[in-house]
């Protein structure tokens, strides 16, 4: 069921389906709650699945010129409060993972576990910041569609682009529908986010990181080498995925997430 709630002088839209342990799916940049599609359908047979449109994306409102990851995390808190959920698992894809890490820092008592799905705790590199600034310029020039048609196919492993052509097209249309102001606000927010390496490595909350071996945005070797998970943290490689394993390898990713949640429900 799609719902809305007031938040920071605008609204946040979210879906609430299934029953049992709460799992909050946080989409990435240029996505919306609809990106999870069949993946959410699979999880809701076992869990209560909450899918927000993060502010600036989908049908949620725009908060200002900068959407900090802390503010996105605050919107997630508002959603779970509205749903009367005391504790939840967060599964954050890319930018959704950055928001999940901010949630871990500020509201750890509300988390049962965190899954970083093609995401990481590192700040933007100089090159990534330059790329984000270039995208802001393109949006201001009215070239959002160009960004979408380049970025979305690149999110899939190169060998999967033709194989998943309908998924590529659907994700591209979601990206194109993202408001210009929301794109810019979230790009600004991602550029200003701090390192959360220490917070991640020292947390006592269960953590899992899922990485695609063919990720064109977050090189697998960098993640495997640089990211230090907390004691007991799980690292799950997806052999045939790029940056969207919930579309490219949904069965494997879904099983890993379901097993992770089941193992830590009492945490």
C-alpha positions as CSV (number, residue, x, y, z in Angstrom):
1,X,0.0,0.0,0.0
2,X,1.3,3.4,-1.0
3,X,1.2,6.1,1.7
4,X,2.5,9.6,2.4
5,X,3.4,11.5,5.5
6,X,4.3,15.1,6.2
7,X,8.0,15.7,6.5
8,X,10.0,19.0,6.7
9,X,7.3,21.2,5.0
10,X,6.8,18.6,2.2
11,X,5.8,14.9,2.0
12,X,7.5,11.6,1.9
13,X,5.9,8.7,-0.1
14,X,6.4,5.1,0.9
15,X,5.0,1.6,0.5
16,X,4.2,-0.7,3.4
17,X,3.6,-4.4,2.5
18,X,3.9,-7.8,4.2
19,X,4.1,-8.6,7.9
20,X,6.7,-9.6,10.5
21,X,10.2,-8.3,10.9
22,X,10.5,-4.8,9.3
23,X,12.9,-4.4,6.3
24,X,13.4,-0.9,4.9
25,X,14.6,-0.9,1.3
26,X,16.4,2.4,0.4
27,X,16.8,3.0,-3.3
28,X,19.8,4.7,-4.9
29,X,20.4,7.9,-6.9
30,X,18.1,8.3,-9.9
31,X,15.8,5.6,-8.5
32,X,12.5,5.4,-6.6
33,X,10.7,2.8,-4.5
34,X,9.6,1.2,-7.8
35,X,13.1,0.1,-8.6
36,X,12.8,-2.7,-6.1
37,X,9.9,-4.2,-8.0
38,X,10.0,-8.0,-7.9
39,X,12.7,-8.0,-5.3
40,X,10.4,-6.4,-2.8
41,X,7.7,-8.9,-3.8
42,X,10.0,-11.8,-3.0
43,X,10.9,-10.3,0.4
44,X,7.4,-9.4,1.5
45,X,6.5,-13.1,1.5
46,X,8.7,-13.3,4.6
47,X,9.0,-9.8,6.1
48,X,7.2,-6.5,6.4
49,X,8.8,-4.5,3.6
50,X,8.9,-0.7,3.7
51,X,10.1,1.2,0.6
52,X,10.4,5.0,0.9
53,X,10.9,7.4,-2.0
54,X,13.9,9.3,-0.5
55,X,13.4,13.1,-0.6
56,X,14.1,14.5,-4.1
57,X,13.3,11.2,-5.8
58,X,10.1,9.5,-6.9
59,X,7.0,11.3,-5.5
60,X,8.6,12.6,-2.3
61,X,9.2,16.3,-2.0
62,X,12.3,18.4,-2.2
63,X,13.8,19.8,1.0
64,X,16.2,22.4,-0.4
65,X,19.4,22.8,-2.4
66,X,21.3,20.1,-0.5
67,X,19.9,16.8,0.7
68,X,22.4,15.6,3.2
69,X,22.6,11.9,4.0
70,X,21.6,12.9,7.6
71,X,18.4,14.5,6.3
72,X,17.6,11.5,4.2
73,X,18.2,9.3,7.3
74,X,15.8,11.6,9.2
75,X,13.1,11.0,6.6
76,X,13.6,7.2,7.0
77,X,13.1,7.6,10.8
78,X,9.9,9.5,10.2
79,X,8.6,6.7,8.0
80,X,9.3,4.0,10.6
81,X,7.9,6.1,13.3
82,X,4.7,6.5,11.2
83,X,4.6,2.7,10.8
84,X,5.1,2.3,14.5
85,X,8.2,0.2,14.0
86,X,10.6,0.1,17.0
87,X,13.5,-1.5,15.1
88,X,14.2,-2.4,11.5
89,X,16.7,-3.8,9.1
90,X,17.9,-1.4,6.5
91,X,19.0,-2.5,3.0
92,X,20.5,0.5,1.3
93,X,21.4,0.5,-2.4
94,X,24.3,2.9,-3.4
95,X,23.0,6.4,-2.2
96,X,20.5,4.5,0.0
97,X,23.5,2.8,1.7
98,X,25.0,6.2,2.4
99,X,21.7,7.2,4.0
100,X,21.7,3.9,5.9
101,X,25.1,4.7,7.3
102,X,23.9,8.1,8.5
103,X,21.0,6.3,10.1
104,X,23.5,3.9,11.8
105,X,25.4,6.9,13.2
106,X,22.5,8.8,14.5
107,X,19.8,6.2,15.3
108,X,21.6,3.0,16.1
109,X,19.0,2.0,18.7
110,X,16.4,1.7,15.9
111,X,18.5,-0.7,13.8
112,X,18.5,-4.5,14.0
113,X,20.9,-4.8,11.0
114,X,22.3,-2.9,8.0
115,X,23.0,-4.3,4.5
116,X,25.1,-2.1,2.2
117,X,24.0,-3.1,-1.3
118,X,26.6,-1.8,-3.8
119,X,27.5,0.9,-1.3
120,X,30.4,1.9,1.0
121,X,31.3,4.2,3.9
122,X,34.0,6.2,2.0
123,X,33.6,9.9,1.1
124,X,33.7,10.9,-2.6
125,X,37.0,10.9,-4.3
126,X,38.1,14.0,-6.2
127,X,37.2,12.3,-9.5
128,X,33.7,11.3,-8.3
129,X,33.1,14.9,-7.1
130,X,34.1,16.2,-10.5
131,X,31.7,13.7,-12.1
132,X,28.8,14.8,-9.8
133,X,29.6,18.5,-10.6
134,X,29.4,17.7,-14.3
135,X,26.0,16.0,-13.8
136,X,24.7,19.1,-12.0
137,X,25.8,21.2,-15.0
138,X,24.1,18.8,-17.4
139,X,20.8,18.9,-15.4
140,X,21.0,22.8,-15.4
141,X,21.4,22.6,-19.2
142,X,18.2,20.5,-19.5
143,X,20.1,17.3,-20.3
144,X,18.8,15.0,-17.5
145,X,17.6,12.5,-20.1
146,X,21.2,12.2,-21.4
147,X,22.5,11.4,-17.9
148,X,19.8,8.8,-17.4
149,X,20.5,7.1,-20.7
150,X,24.2,6.9,-19.9
151,X,24.2,6.1,-16.2
152,X,21.5,3.4,-16.1
153,X,23.0,1.0,-18.7
154,X,26.4,1.5,-17.0
155,X,24.8,0.3,-13.7
156,X,24.5,-3.1,-15.2
157,X,27.4,-5.4,-15.8
158,X,28.4,-5.0,-19.4
159,X,27.4,-8.6,-20.3
160,X,24.0,-8.0,-18.7
161,X,22.8,-4.9,-20.6
162,X,21.2,-6.8,-23.5
163,X,20.1,-9.7,-21.3
164,X,18.2,-7.3,-19.0
165,X,17.0,-4.9,-21.7
166,X,13.5,-4.5,-20.2
167,X,14.9,-3.8,-16.7
168,X,17.4,-1.3,-18.2
169,X,14.6,0.5,-20.0
170,X,12.4,0.6,-16.9
171,X,15.2,1.9,-14.7
172,X,16.0,4.5,-17.3
173,X,12.4,5.8,-17.3
174,X,12.4,6.0,-13.5
175,X,15.6,8.0,-13.7
176,X,14.2,10.4,-16.3
177,X,11.2,11.0,-14.1
178,X,13.3,12.1,-11.2
179,X,12.9,15.9,-10.6
180,X,15.8,18.1,-11.6
181,X,15.9,19.9,-8.3
182,X,15.9,16.5,-6.5
183,X,18.8,15.2,-8.6
184,X,20.9,18.3,-7.8
185,X,20.1,18.3,-4.1
186,X,21.1,14.7,-3.7
187,X,24.3,15.1,-5.8
188,X,25.2,18.0,-3.4
189,X,24.4,15.9,-0.4
190,X,26.5,13.0,-1.6
191,X,29.4,15.2,-2.3
192,X,29.4,16.6,1.2
193,X,29.0,13.3,3.1
194,X,31.9,12.4,5.5
195,X,33.7,9.2,5.9
196,X,31.8,6.7,8.0
197,X,34.6,4.0,7.9
198,X,35.1,4.1,11.7
199,X,31.4,4.1,12.5
200,X,31.0,1.0,10.3
201,X,34.0,-0.9,11.5
202,X,33.2,-0.4,15.1
203,X,29.5,-0.9,15.2
204,X,28.1,-3.8,17.2
205,X,25.0,-3.9,14.9
206,X,25.0,-6.8,12.4
207,X,26.3,-5.7,9.0
208,X,26.4,-7.2,5.6
209,X,28.0,-5.8,2.4
210,X,26.9,-7.0,-1.0
211,X,29.2,-6.2,-3.9
212,X,29.1,-6.9,-7.7
213,X,32.2,-8.3,-9.3
214,X,31.4,-6.3,-12.5
215,X,30.4,-3.0,-10.8
216,X,31.3,-0.1,-13.1
217,X,30.7,2.5,-10.4
218,X,32.3,0.9,-7.3
219,X,35.2,-1.3,-8.4
220,X,34.9,-4.7,-6.6
221,X,38.7,-4.8,-5.9
222,X,38.5,-1.5,-4.1
223,X,35.6,-2.6,-1.9
224,X,37.3,-6.0,-1.1
225,X,40.6,-4.3,-0.2
226,X,39.5,-1.1,1.5
227,X,36.4,-1.7,3.5
228,X,36.8,-3.0,7.0
229,X,33.6,-4.6,8.3
230,X,32.9,-5.0,12.0
231,X,33.5,-8.3,13.8
232,X,31.0,-10.8,12.4
233,X,30.3,-8.7,9.3
234,X,29.5,-10.6,6.1
235,X,30.9,-9.8,2.7
236,X,28.9,-11.3,-0.2
237,X,30.2,-11.1,-3.7
238,X,27.8,-11.4,-6.6
239,X,29.6,-13.1,-9.4
240,X,27.5,-11.9,-12.3
241,X,26.3,-8.5,-11.2
242,X,27.3,-4.9,-11.8
243,X,25.8,-2.2,-9.6
244,X,22.2,-3.5,-9.5
245,X,22.4,-7.0,-8.1
246,X,18.7,-6.9,-7.0
247,X,17.9,-6.9,-10.7
248,X,20.8,-8.9,-12.1
249,X,20.9,-11.7,-9.4
250,X,17.7,-11.3,-7.4
251,X,17.5,-14.9,-6.2
252,X,21.0,-15.0,-4.8
253,X,20.8,-11.5,-3.3
254,X,17.4,-12.1,-1.9
255,X,18.4,-15.4,-0.2
256,X,21.5,-13.7,1.3
257,X,19.5,-10.9,2.7
258,X,16.7,-13.2,4.0
259,X,19.3,-15.4,5.7
260,X,21.1,-12.4,7.2
261,X,17.8,-11.1,8.6
262,X,16.7,-14.5,9.9
263,X,20.1,-14.9,11.7
264,X,19.9,-11.6,13.4
265,X,16.2,-11.1,14.3
266,X,16.9,-11.4,18.0
267,X,19.9,-9.0,17.9
